[in-house]
Each structure stands twice: as C-alpha cells, then as structure tokens.
Amino acid sequence: MKTTLQTGSAAAIETELLVVFTTDAATGKDAKPEISLLADEEAIQKAAANVLTTGEFASGGNEAILLHAPAGLKARRLLLVGLGKSAKCTVHDVRKAAGTAVRFAKPRKLRELTVLLPTTFNAAATARAAAEGAILADFDPDTYRSDRKDQSIQSLTVLTPASLDPKAAEAGFNEGVIIAESQNFTRTLVNEPGNRMTPTILGQRAAEMAQEVGLKCDVFGMEKLHELKMGAFIGVAQGSEEPPALIVIRYEPANAPADGPVIGLVGKGITFDTGGISIKPSDNMEKMKYDMAGGAAMIGAMRAIAQLKPAVSVIAIVCATENMPSGSAYKPGDVLTAMSGKTIDVINTDAEGRLVLADGLAYARQLGATHLINAATLTGAVAVALGQINAGVFSNDEDAFQHFTDGLTKSGERFWRLPLDDDYREQIRSDIADIKNTGGRYGGAITAAMFLKEFAEDTPWIHLDIASMAWQDDAKPWTAKGPTGVAVRSIVEWVRSYAK
C-alpha cells in the first residue's frame, strides 16, 4: 500500500473514495440521532446533508453509508463512517473507523481512498490512528487459497485539514505507518501453518527482517542451548525432529545513555503445540500454529523499534520450538533444571510455554537486561477470566507497570491487570523440585505468571498473556479474522517510555 499524507481541500481532491467521519451528539436512550459531520468544508456538508436527515444512517460505531457522485465534490464516492456517540468517542474510534473504510472498499474493488482527518482530537494521535487502522484493515489471512483474489488497497491518502498542525500530523502519520506495517508483519508470521513456519524458518524470517532494518540478529540451535544449560527449553524441544531456534535480536543506538536501561523482550515461539505427551484434544488443534504469537509480537516490535529509533538499548529473545509427542519427548513427572539453576517438576507437558520463557528470561538477564517484558499465548485460563475483550497483564514492579499503562493511551490495546500475591506461589510448590509447572485448576493464568516471576526474579518485569486475543475467530467491520498482532503496539510504547 502506498501511503501519503496531504494537506488541502477535501472537496477538491480527486479520489475514488473520500472517507469522512461522523458522530452522534444525541443523549438519552430513545433520543433521535443528532449527527455531526466531522468536516468543516461547506461542499462536503451539502453533499451529505440529505442522508444525514433521512434516518437511514445513525452514525453508530463503524456504521457506514456510501454516496455515489456526491454533488460539489471531485471525489467519485463519499463514504460516511460513524464514530458513535460524540460524548464517548476517542481517537481509538478513529483507528477502527479508518479500518472500517478500508474493509468497506476492498470487496467493492476500490483500490485507492482518501481519509479526511477529524479535527476533534490531537493532530499527531489522530493521524497515527487513521494510518494504523487503514493499514491493519488491509490484511487478509487467505494466503494459500488457489482462488485468492488480491483485494488489497493500492493507495491510501490521509488528508489533514488546515486547522490541524501539519508537522504534528506528519509525525503521527509516519509513526502509524511504521507500527501498523510491523503489526501486519507479525500477523503474517502467525498466519503461517506449522509446516511453513518451523523454528528454523522463524529464525530465518527474523534474520531477514533484522537485515532490512539494520538490527543485529543471531539464531542459535540446540548446541547453544546445551552450552547455556537451558534445561527447560531443551526439555520442550527434545520431542521434535525440528531443531529449536534461539533468536536474539539487538537494537543498540549510538545515542542510548551508557548507564541507561536495557530493555529485554522475551517471546514464546512454539511454532506448533500438540501438548506433547499431555496431548491436546483434536478439536481446534490446527489453531495451535498461533502458539508463537508472543515471539512474533517481539519480532514485529523490534521491526518498529528499529525504524522509530528510540534512545534506549533493546534485546529481544524468542525461544522457538515445536512441542511434540515422541519417544524422545519429555514426560509428566520429569524434573528439568532451568538455566537459572532452579529445578522444575513437570506436571503437564502442555504447560510448555512457561518452560521456554523461563530460560528466555534468565538469558535476557544474563545479557544485561534491566527491565523485562514477555508475551505469550500462555493460558486458556486468561480467556476464561477476561474473555476476548482484554488480554492479561501481570507485573512485579509498580513503576514498570505504570510505564505500560501510560502507553496504552497511545496503543489503544486493552489489557487488564491480574494479581501476583505471594499466596499463589503455594500452588506451584513441588514436593520433589523447587517448583512445578502447573498449579492446578484454579487461577491458572495467575499461577502461570507466578511461575515466570520466579525467573524474572527482582528485575522489573511485565508479563502479557495474550492467549485470548492473539487470534480472532470472526471478522470485525474494521479487521479480518485470524491473527491480530496484539501487543506489538503496546510493547513498542513501553520500550519508548524508557528512552531519554
């Protein structure tokens, strides 16, 4: 997609589709809609006047109505997209509405569109949200369909009204393009089937990306895991014929303070998860190709970080392997010794993500990370607790958590903090080893986080359990079904918050 930011008259721009946002100012449950067109130009107001008064368009969130040959405009079509109630709408509704416009255009064979920014919100935030929403909406998961029809948008113009600060809008727009393209890169990785996204291939894709954007990348195999004594990672990997990959990506800007923080990003990269000896039910197992979504999010975040260039050093570690049942697979009852020296009593081999992350967190600390964030499709329990509205977030440090929540105001992603009270540790205490890898039926997302906390130790740490949000089963008006790339935007903002 070619993306352009432009300033000028919306009425005078020649485009296949001009997109203008609306809000509803009505209050009260049964109040008649009071639709406001978020465009100041008189020509646009006149072109849309009739449909705004007929009642066929109520400006509900992501509601859209198309007008052909709008009088007084050079655009061939005018698309109105609702942001919902004006009292409640935020800049994040602009992101969704821009996505809705793109999803509306794609099946109608419209290959270019222009989105007029509203003046309701901050210029930089609005331009960024519009760019992100439009680019994210252009993704479709039908990669291997033989009858696939390319419906991608070829050209996107974001139009800035004269009343918005053009420099701020440009800065926000450029950020939005970088972040959204990186999130889509993550989605392409997650979308690949297990036979086309092995740990080796994931390492190759990470290395190719790193070379493109100027990052350092090393990909290590089983020999390195033995050298580092990553017994937990090795335990999971030993059941598969596919070799594991320890992916290490470094961003080391020259302007990062020598005594400044080093941010460690650690991702679960289980490229296919059968559950191992504790094998999963066959229903929906095909979806387990997405079990590397946390690792893919870290790779995508590093792609964005390299281009945004924050003044802070970052190390990303992705622990990639398959979790397979075989004669060489680890078994329930086995005791593994992690890189940190802690011993782990394996209760369930389907609790493998926390094992590879345990060694990934320890390695990040060994490499000098002073602050840690990990992302993983870790537990079904987080979906039971939070549904598919919020992902789970845990932290052992209030300052690190505040950095994260502050970033959500920019990323627009939804996370809900769950507790890490010390009492929960009793559920993962083992009779034979230091710790066991599951804590029973109750509080499963929390006991998994408690397990990881043992390996973060006293390093400020954020844990993102994205199991419920990394894959979307149904399409939304603003996005396709399939991989979401969740957490990329929030990870990027968390990293940037530590830049000086």
C-alpha positions in Angstrom: 0.0 0.0 0.0 1.3 3.4 -1.0 0.6 5.8 1.9 0.6 9.6 1.6 -0.2 12.5 4.0 -1.6 15.5 2.2 -3.0 18.9 3.3 -5.7 20.7 1.3 -9.3 20.8 0.3 -11.2 17.6 0.7 -13.8 18.8 -1.8 -11.2 19.4 -4.4 -9.3 16.1 -4.1 -9.8 13.6 -6.9 -10.2 10.2 -5.4 -12.2 7.0 -5.9 -13.5 7.2 -2.3 -13.5 10.1 0.1 -14.0 9.0 3.7 -15.5 11.4 6.3 -16.2 10.6 9.9 -19.4 11.4 11.8 -20.6 11.4 15.4 -23.9 11.3 17.1 -24.5 14.1 19.7 -27.9 12.8 20.9 -28.2 11.9 24.6 -30.8 9.7 26.2 -31.8 6.1 25.4 -34.5 6.9 22.9 -33.2 10.2 21.6 -33.3 10.8 17.9 -29.7 10.8 16.4 -28.1 14.3 16.1 -25.4 13.5 13.5 -22.4 15.8 13.2 -20.2 15.6 10.1 -16.6 15.9 11.1 -15.7 18.1 8.1 -15.7 21.8 8.0 -16.0 22.4 4.3 -19.4 23.6 3.1 -19.3 21.5 0.0 -19.0 18.3 2.0 -21.7 19.4 4.4 -24.0 20.0 1.4 -23.2 16.7 -0.3 -24.0 14.7 2.8 -27.0 16.8 4.0 -29.8 14.7 2.7 -28.7 11.4 4.1 -28.0 12.9 7.5 -31.6 13.8 7.9 -33.4 10.7 6.5 -32.8 8.5 9.4 -31.2 5.7 7.3 -27.8 6.5 8.9 -27.5 6.8 12.6 -23.7 7.3 13.0 -23.3 4.2 15.2 -19.7 3.0 15.8 -18.3 1.7 12.5 -21.7 2.1 10.7 -21.1 3.2 7.1 -23.1 4.6 4.2 -22.0 5.2 0.7 -23.0 8.1 -1.6 -22.2 8.0 -5.3 -21.3 11.0 -7.4 -21.6 13.5 -4.5 -22.6 16.9 -5.8 -19.9 19.6 -5.5 -17.0 17.1 -4.8 -14.4 15.8 -7.1 -14.4 12.5 -5.3 -16.4 9.8 -7.2 -17.8 8.5 -4.0 -18.3 9.7 -0.4 -18.3 7.3 2.5 -19.6 8.3 5.9 -18.3 6.3 8.8 -19.7 6.7 12.3 -17.6 7.0 15.4 -20.6 6.5 17.7 -21.7 8.9 20.5 -19.6 12.1 20.5 -19.5 12.1 24.3 -17.8 8.7 24.4 -15.7 8.5 21.2 -11.9 8.7 21.4 -9.1 8.7 18.9 -9.1 4.9 19.1 -12.5 5.0 17.4 -10.8 6.8 14.5 -8.5 3.8 14.2 -11.4 1.4 13.9 -13.4 3.7 11.6 -10.4 4.1 9.2 -10.2 0.3 9.2 -13.9 0.0 8.5 -13.5 2.3 5.5 -10.8 0.0 4.1 -12.7 -3.2 4.7 -15.7 -1.5 3.0 -13.7 -0.6 0.0 -11.8 -3.9 -0.6 -14.6 -6.2 -1.7 -16.0 -3.4 -3.9 -12.8 -3.3 -6.0 -11.9 0.2 -4.9 -8.1 0.3 -4.8 -7.5 3.8 -3.6 -9.1 6.0 -1.0 -8.7 9.3 0.9 -9.4 9.6 4.6 -10.2 13.1 5.9 -8.9 13.5 9.5 -11.4 14.9 12.0 -10.2 18.0 14.0 -11.7 16.7 17.2 -8.5 15.2 18.6 -4.8 15.8 18.8 -3.3 16.0 15.3 -0.5 13.5 15.9 -2.7 11.0 17.6 -5.4 11.3 15.0 -3.1 10.9 12.0 -1.4 7.9 13.7 -4.7 6.2 14.5 -6.0 6.7 10.9 -2.9 5.3 9.3 -2.8 2.3 11.7 -6.4 1.5 11.2 -6.3 1.6 7.5 -3.1 -0.4 7.1 -4.2 -3.1 9.6 -7.5 -3.4 7.8 -5.7 -4.3 4.5 -4.5 -7.6 5.9 -6.3 -10.8 4.9 -5.4 -14.4 6.0 -6.2 -16.2 2.8 -2.6 -16.7 1.8 -2.8 -20.2 0.3 -6.2 -20.1 -1.4 -5.7 -21.0 -5.1 -8.7 -18.8 -5.9 -7.4 -15.9 -3.9 -8.3 -12.5 -5.3 -6.0 -9.7 -4.5 -8.3 -7.0 -3.0 -5.5 -5.0 -1.3 -5.7 -1.3 -1.3 -3.0 0.2 -3.6 -3.1 3.8 -2.4 -4.1 5.5 0.9 -4.1 9.3 1.3 -4.7 10.8 4.7 -5.9 14.3 4.3 -5.1 16.9 7.0 -7.5 19.8 7.4 -5.8 23.3 7.6 -6.8 23.7 11.2 -4.6 20.7 12.3 -0.9 21.2 12.9 0.7 19.7 9.8 4.1 18.8 11.4 2.4 17.0 14.3 0.1 15.2 11.9 3.1 14.2 9.8 5.0 12.8 12.8 1.9 10.8 13.9 1.2 9.6 10.4 4.8 8.3 9.9 4.7 6.5 13.3 1.4 4.9 12.4 2.7 3.6 9.1 5.7 2.0 10.8 3.8 0.5 13.7 0.9 -0.9 11.6 3.2 -2.4 9.0 5.2 -4.0 11.8 2.0 -5.4 13.3 1.0 -6.8 10.0 4.4 -8.4 9.7 3.7 -10.1 13.0 0.3 -11.3 11.6 1.9 -12.8 8.5 4.3 -14.8 10.8 1.4 -16.0 13.0 -0.7 -16.9 10.0 1.7 -19.4 8.6 0.9 -23.1 9.1 3.3 -25.2 11.2 4.8 -26.9 8.2 5.7 -23.5 6.7 6.8 -21.8 9.9 9.2 -24.1 11.7 11.6 -22.7 14.3 14.3 -22.7 11.7 12.1 -20.7 9.3 11.0 -18.3 12.0 14.7 -17.7 12.7 15.3 -17.0 9.0 12.4 -14.6 8.8 13.7 -12.7 11.9 17.2 -12.5 10.5 15.9 -11.2 7.1 13.8 -8.6 8.9 16.8 -7.5 11.0 19.0 -7.1 8.0 16.4 -5.0 6.2 16.0 -2.5 9.1 19.6 -2.5 10.4 19.4 -4.7 13.5 21.8 -7.4 14.8 20.4 -10.9 14.8 21.8 -14.3 15.8 20.0 -17.5 15.6 21.3 -20.4 17.6 20.4 -24.1 17.7 20.5 -27.0 20.2 24.2 -26.8 20.7 23.9 -23.3 22.1 21.0 -24.4 24.4 23.3 -27.0 25.9 26.1 -24.5 26.2 23.8 -22.2 28.2 22.4 -25.1 30.2 18.8 -24.2 29.1 17.4 -27.4 30.5 13.7 -26.2 30.5 13.9 -25.1 26.8 15.7 -28.3 25.9 13.1 -30.4 27.7 10.4 -29.0 25.4 12.4 -29.1 22.2 13.7 -32.7 22.6 10.5 -34.3 21.4 10.5 -32.8 17.9 12.5 -33.7 14.9 12.6 -30.0 14.0 15.6 -28.3 15.7 14.8 -25.4 18.0 15.9 -21.8 17.4 17.1 -19.3 20.0 16.6 -16.0 18.2 18.5 -13.0 19.6 17.9 -9.5 18.1 19.7 -6.4 19.3 18.9 -2.7 18.9 21.9 -0.7 20.1 21.5 3.0 19.2 24.6 5.2 19.5 22.6 7.8 21.5 21.4 5.5 24.2 22.9 6.5 27.6 25.8 4.3 28.7 24.2 4.0 32.1 20.7 3.8 30.8 18.3 0.9 30.9 18.5 -2.2 28.7 15.1 -3.4 27.8 14.6 -7.2 27.4 11.8 -8.5 25.2 11.1 -12.2 25.6 8.7 -14.1 23.4 7.2 -17.6 23.4 7.8 -19.1 20.0 6.1 -22.5 20.0 5.6 -22.9 16.2 3.2 -25.8 16.8 1.8 -27.1 20.1 0.3 -30.6 20.3 0.6 -30.5 24.1 3.3 -33.1 23.9 2.7 -36.3 25.9 -0.2 -34.5 27.7 -1.7 -34.2 24.2 -4.4 -31.7 23.5 -7.9 -32.7 22.2 -8.0 -32.9 18.4 -10.8 -30.2 18.1 -9.2 -26.9 17.1 -5.6 -28.2 17.4 -5.0 -26.8 14.0 -5.1 -23.4 15.6 -2.0 -24.2 17.6 0.1 -22.8 14.9 -0.6 -19.5 16.6 1.3 -20.5 19.7 4.3 -18.5 18.6 2.3 -15.2 18.5 4.2 -13.9 21.6 7.5 -14.4 19.8 6.2 -13.0 16.6 5.0 -9.9 18.5 8.5 -9.4 19.8 10.0 -9.7 16.3 7.4 -7.2 14.9 8.0 -4.8 17.8 11.8 -4.9 17.0 11.0 -4.1 13.4 9.1 -0.9 14.6 11.7 0.0 17.2 14.5 -0.1 14.6 12.6 2.5 12.5 11.3 4.7 15.3 14.8 4.9 16.8 14.2 5.5 20.5 17.3 6.3 22.5 17.3 3.0 24.6 19.0 -0.3 24.1 16.8 -3.3 23.4 17.4 -7.1 23.3 14.7 -9.4 22.0 14.9 -13.1 22.7 12.5 -15.6 21.1 12.6 -19.2 22.2 11.2 -21.2 19.2 10.5 -24.9 19.1 7.7 -27.4 18.5 6.0 -29.2 21.4 5.6 -32.8 20.1 4.9 -36.3 21.5 7.6 -38.8 20.6 9.9 -41.4 22.1 12.3 -38.6 23.0 9.7 -36.2 24.4 9.8 -35.0 28.0 7.2 -36.6 30.2 4.9 -35.7 33.1 7.0 -36.3 36.3 10.3 -35.4 34.7 12.5 -32.9 36.5 14.2 -30.2 34.4 17.0 -27.9 35.5 16.5 -24.4 34.1 19.3 -22.1 33.1 18.9 -20.2 36.3 19.6 -23.4 38.3 16.0 -23.8 39.5 14.6 -27.3 39.2 11.2 -27.8 37.7 8.8 -30.7 38.3 6.8 -31.3 35.1 3.2 -31.9 35.9 1.8 -31.3 32.4 3.8 -31.1 29.2 1.1 -28.8 27.7 2.4 -26.1 30.1 5.5 -25.8 27.9 5.4 -22.1 27.1 6.4 -21.1 30.6 9.3 -23.5 30.4 10.9 -21.9 27.3 10.2 -18.5 28.7 11.9 -19.4 32.0 15.2 -19.8 30.1 14.5 -16.9 27.9 14.0 -14.5 30.8 17.2 -15.9 32.5 19.2 -15.4 29.3 17.9 -11.8 28.9 19.0 -11.0 32.4 22.4 -12.6 31.7 22.8 -10.4 28.6 22.2 -7.3 30.7 18.5 -6.6 30.5 17.5 -4.3 33.4 13.8 -4.3 32.5 11.8 -7.3 31.1 8.6 -7.8 29.2 7.4 -11.1 27.9 4.5 -12.0 25.7 2.9 -15.4 25.2 -0.2 -17.3 24.3 0.2 -18.8 27.7 -3.1 -20.0 29.2 -6.6 -20.8 28.3 -7.4 -19.6 31.8 -6.9 -16.0 30.9 -9.6 -16.3 28.3 -11.9 -17.8 30.9 -11.2 -14.9 33.2 -11.2 -12.0 30.7 -12.9 -13.3 27.5 -11.9 -11.9 24.2 -12.0 -8.2 25.2 -8.9 -7.8 27.3 -5.6 -9.6 27.4 -4.0 -10.2 30.7 -1.1 -8.3 32.2 1.0 -9.0 35.3 3.9 -7.2 36.9 6.2 -7.4 39.8 7.1 -3.7 39.7 4.7 -0.7 40.0 6.9 1.7 38.1 7.3 -0.7 35.2 3.5 -1.3 35.2 2.8 2.4 35.2 5.0 2.8 32.1 3.0 0.1 30.5 -0.5 1.6 31.3 0.6 5.0 30.2 1.5 3.5 26.8 -2.0 2.0 26.4 -3.4 5.5 25.9 -1.4 5.6 22.7 -1.6 2.0 21.6 -5.3 1.7 22.2 -4.9 -2.0 23.1 -6.8 -3.4 26.1 -5.1 -5.2 28.9 -6.4 -6.0 32.4 -4.1 -6.4 35.4 -4.4 -9.6 37.4 -2.8 -10.2 40.8 0.5 -11.8 41.8 0.0 -12.2 45.5 2.6 -14.4 47.2 0.0 -16.7 48.4 -0.5 -18.1 44.9 3.1 -19.5 45.0 1.9 -22.3 47.2 0.0 -23.7 44.2 3.3 -24.2 42.3 5.4 -25.6 45.2 6.7 -29.0 44.4 7.5 -31.9 46.7 10.4 -33.1 44.6 11.8 -30.0 43.0 11.9 -26.2 43.5 8.8 -25.5 41.6 6.2 -27.3 39.4 5.0 -26.1 36.1 1.3 -26.1 36.8 -0.7 -25.0 39.8 -4.0 -26.9 39.4 -7.4 -25.9 38.1 -7.9 -22.6 39.9 -6.3 -19.3 39.0 -4.4 -20.9 36.1 -3.3 -17.6 34.4 -2.1 -16.4 37.8 -0.1 -19.5 38.7 1.5 -19.4 35.2 2.5 -15.8 35.9 3.8 -16.8 39.3 6.0 -19.5 37.6 7.5 -16.8 35.3 8.0 -14.4 38.2 10.5 -17.0 39.7 12.8 -16.4 36.7 12.4 -12.6 36.3 13.5 -12.5 40.0 13.9 -8.9 41.2 14.2 -7.4 37.7 11.3 -5.1 36.9 9.1 -7.3 34.7 5.8 -7.2 32.7 4.1 -10.4 31.6 1.5 -10.3 28.8 -0.8 -13.3 28.5 -2.3 -12.8 25.0 -3.9 -16.3 24.5 -7.4 -14.9 24.2 -6.5 -12.0 21.9 -3.8 -13.2 19.5 -6.4 -14.9 17.2 -9.8 -13.6 16.2 -12.3 -16.2 15.2 -14.7 -13.7 13.5 -14.1 -10.7 11.3 -15.0 -7.3 12.6 -16.0 -4.3 10.5 -12.5 -2.9 10.8 -10.4 -6.1 10.6 -10.2 -9.6 9.2 -10.5 -12.7 11.2 -7.3 -14.6 12.0 -4.1 -13.3 13.7 -4.3 -9.9 15.3 -0.7 -9.0 16.1 -1.9 -7.9 19.5 0.7 -6.4 21.9 3.0 -5.1 19.2 1.8 -1.5 19.7 1.8 -1.7 23.5 5.3 -3.3 23.6 6.7 -0.5 21.3 5.2 2.2 23.6 6.6 0.5 26.7 10.0 0.5 25.2 9.8 4.1 24.0 8.8 5.2 27.5 12.3 4.4 28.7 14.1 6.4 26.0 15.9 9.6 27.2 
